[in-house]
Amino acid sequence: MNLKSILTILLFLTFTTAFSQTESAENSYTSAKFEKYYNDGQFDSIYAIFSPQAQIALPLDKTVAFLTKLKSNYGNITKRAFLEYKSAFAVYKTTFEKGVLSLSISANKDSAITGLYAKPYEPDTLPVMQRNITAMRLPFKGEWTVFWGGDTKELNYHVVVKFQKNAFDIVINNPEGRSFRTSGKTNEDYYAFGQPIIAPCDGEVVWAVDGVKDNVPGELNPMYVPGNAVLLKTKNKEYVFFAHFKQNSIKVKQGDQIKQGQLIGLCGNSGNSSEPHLHFHLQNAENLNQATGVKCYFEKLEVNGLLKTDYSPIKGDKVREVR
């Protein structure tokens, strides 16, 4: 195995997406233990903090051989910095005496190592986007209310998640501030359910997912968080993400070239959603695990009864398209 070109050892993979980009206590504790034992040459102690599944996947002799070769090629760890989560792995930029690697470690709730791999560190080469370049209109008609939106955690719980840090969750409320007509026990009782969602700009459909059942209000589907969803790509390589469409309502497919104002689908309550609403955000790459959220400004809209141009709504804003 050539450690200078690529070093990858997979122990035990899980496929749960980690949405928080803050290092967990389990990963912090486990990665510190790994670093100490590695620098001290206590490779059997590293093996001892593997989960049972990881120990089966990489027995002690292979673990020792792998770590011995790693140390021979790269030396001790001198600095380690948490970067992000990719799938179930915490990723660290790790400086060794003889080079820099991207070290990825996954840990379970018992702080046992469930997965480990390393590869040469490659700085993020994705484009940095502070805001959209493409002119955007609101992706709906009529007045909607921003339930989550803005730059702080108080205004927008999405800010802790790298790829959706500038996302909006948007509902329709009545004058009394309620999003449903009577009891709110059925999706049809919600004003937003079944409302048209339209393209905010021209773009290409990168992918579209349909067929996920709508939830009973108050229940969630964490197995497929976005539910029925669509991703568009603009000519400026911004990626426009829509989630929680109504089941079987999406009107576009992968590869379609669509125009601003074109119907995409109907607002629903699919995925990890407690009531019918639209989740909408921009990001700088197709891959959610690599992307960074991009702040979205709309070209012209009415906000709380006042005309705004080039404006990014925040929590509590009542917004309406102006044409």
N, C-alpha and C positions, 0 to 999 in steps of 0.2 A: 504493500500500500504506500503510495507517494504522498506523504504528509505535506509537502511543499505545494503540491498542486491542489489537492482537496483531501479533507479528512472528514469522513462522515461515518459515525457509528450510531445506528439506531437501536435503541434498547426495547422500548415498549411504547408504541404510539397510541394516543387517543385522538379523537377527531372532534373534540368539543372546542368551539371557537371561544377564545377569551376576549371578551369585549372591553374589559377595563384595561387601560394602559398604565395603571399604577402597579408597581411591583407588590405582589402579595406577601404576607408575612411568612407563608410557607416557603415561597421561593427565596426570599431574603435569607432566611435561616439556613435552608438547604444549600444554596450557592456559597454561602460563607463557609459552611462545613466542608464542602467540596474543595474550595480554594485552600483551606488550612491543611487538610489531609493530603492534597496533591502536592503542595509545596514541601510538606514534611516527608514525602515519599511513603505515606501510609496508605497504599493502594488497597490493602485488604479492608481498611476502615471505610473507604469509599464504597467498596462492594457491600459492606455491612449495612449501609444506608440505602441500598437499592430496594425497591419493592420486590415481593416474591416473584412477580411476573418478570421484572427486569433481570433478576438473578438467573432465571431460567433462560431468558433470551441471551444473556452474556455471562457465562459462568466465570468463576473467580480467575481461572488461568487466562482466559481471554481478556478479562478486565485488566489484569496486571500487565499483560503483553501490550494492550492498547495504550495504557497510561504510561508505561515505560518508554514506548516509542514516541509518544507525544512529548514527554519530558526531554528525551534525547534530542529531538528536533527543535523544540521551542524553549526549553528551560522552564524556570519557575514563573508563576503569575506575579506581575508587579503592580497591575492596576486592572480594575474591573468596573464597568459602568453599565447599569441597566438601560436598555434602549426601548424595548417594546415587547408585546406578546405576539407571537405568530402561532396560530392554532393553540395548543395547550402548552407551548414552550415560552419561557421567559428568555429573551435574547440579551446577551451581554457583549459589549465591545470589550474584549479581554486582551490586555497587553502583556505579552510574555517577554522574557529576556531576549529572545531571538526573533520576535515577530508579533503580529497582531492577528487574532482570530475572532470570529463571531462564535461565541460559545452559547449553546442553547440547552436549557435544563428545564424539565418539567417535574413538578412535585405534587404529590397528593395531599389530602388534608392532614395526614400524619407526618408530613415533611419528609416522606421517603421519595427517592429519585425514581421516577417512572419512565424517564426518557432523557437521553443525553446525546448531543452531537456537536461537532465543531467543523468549521470550514474557514478559509481565508476571509478576513473582514473586507467587505466591499462597501464603501460609503454610499449613502442613498443618492442615486443619480436621477430620481424622479423630478420633474419640474416643480419649482416652488411657486405656488399660486396664492396670493393673498386674497384675491377676489375674482369674480367672473369677468371675462372680457366680452363674451357673447351677451348681447342684450336679452334680458329675460322678462317675460310677463308672468303674472300669477298663473298657476296651473289649474285654475278653476274659474267659474263664473259666480257672481253674487258675492255676498258678504260672508266671510269666514273669520274665525277667531284663532289667533296664535296661542296654543296651549303651552308649548315649549318653544323658546327661541331667544337668542341673545348670546352674549359672550361670557357670562358668569354661570356658576353652578346653580345659583338661586333662580336665575331666569331660564336655564336650559340644562337639564341633567345630562344631555348628550355630550357636554364639553369634555368629559373625562375619557371619551372614546376617540382615538385618533382619526379614524376614517369618517366619523360622522359628527365631529366636534361643532360644526356649524349647522346642524340639522334643525328642521322645524317639525313639530307635530301640530296639525291644524284641524280644527273641528268647526261645526256650525252650531251657534248658540241662539236661543230665542232672546227676546228683550229682557227676560228675567235671569239670563245667564245660564240656563240649562241647555244641555245638548240633546235632550230627548223630549218627546211630547207628553207622555203619561208616566209610566212606571220605569221605563228604561230596561225592561226585561227581555225585549226582543230587538234584533238589529233594525228591523223596519221602523221601530219607534224613534230611531235617531235621525235627526235632520240630515246628517252627512251621508247616511247609508244610501248607496245607489246613485249618488250625484256624479256627474261627469268629471273626470280628471283629464285635462288637456295638456298638450305639449307646450312648455314655456318658451321653446325656441325650436329652430330647425335642428335635426340631428339624425344619426343612424342608431337603430336599435341594436345594441350589443348583445343583449339577451332578454328574454321575457319568460317568466314562470307563471303558469296558471294552474288551476285545478285544486288548490289548497282550500279546504273547507273553511267557511267563516265560523268564528267562535261564537258561543253563547256569550252575551255581554257579561263581563266580570271574570271570565275564564281566559286562560292564555294557552298558546301553543308554542312552548319553547323548543320543540323539536325542529321547527323551521321558522326561525325568528322573523324574517321579512314577510312571510306569507306569500301571496301572489305579488310579484314585483317586476319592475322593468328598469333596465339601465340604458340610458342614451349616451351617445358620444357626440359632442359638438365639433365643428370644424376647427375650433381652437383647442381641441383635446381636453375639454372639461367633460367629466362624467356626471350625468344627472340621474339620481337614484330615487325611485318611487317605491313605496312599500304598502302592504296591507290592502291591496285591491280586493273587490268582491270576487268570489269564486266564479270562474268561467266568464269573466267580463272583459278580459284584456283583448283589445282589437288590433294589436300589432304583433309582429313576430321578428325574430332575429334577422338582421340584414335589411329590414325596411328602412327607407329614407322617408322621414316624416317632416311635416311642416309645422311651424308655430301655430298653435290653436287647434291642431288636429286631435281628435278624440283618441286617448290611449286606453282608457278603461273606466270602470266605475269604482267609487270609493267603497271600501269594504271593512271587514273586521277579521282578516286572516292573519296568521302568524302570532307573534308575541304581542298581541294587542288586546286591550281590555274593553274597548268600545270602538265603533266606527270612526275612523279618522284618516287623514293623509300624513304619512311620513315622507319628507322630501329633503334631500340635501345634494350638494355638489361635492366631488372629490377629484383628486388629480391623477388617478390611475384606475384601471379596471379592477384590479385585484384588491379586495377589501383589506387583506392582511398587509398590503404594502402602501395603501393609499392614505393620504392626509386630506381631511375635510377642507373645503374652500368656502369662504364666506360668500353668500349669494345676495346680490343687490338687484332689486327689481326696477325696471326702467321708469314706470309711471304707474302710480296707484293711489287710492284713497285710503288714508290711515286715520281711524277714529274721526271720520268726517272731513279731514283736511287733505288737500292734494300734496303728494310727495313725489319727488323724482330721485332716482338712484338711491333707493332706501332699502335697508335690510330690517325687516320687522323684528320685534321682540315680544316676549310673553305679555299677553293681555291686549295686544293690538287687534283691532277689528279692521280687516283689510278687504278692499274691493278693487277690482281691475277698473282702470279708467281708459277709455278709448275715444 
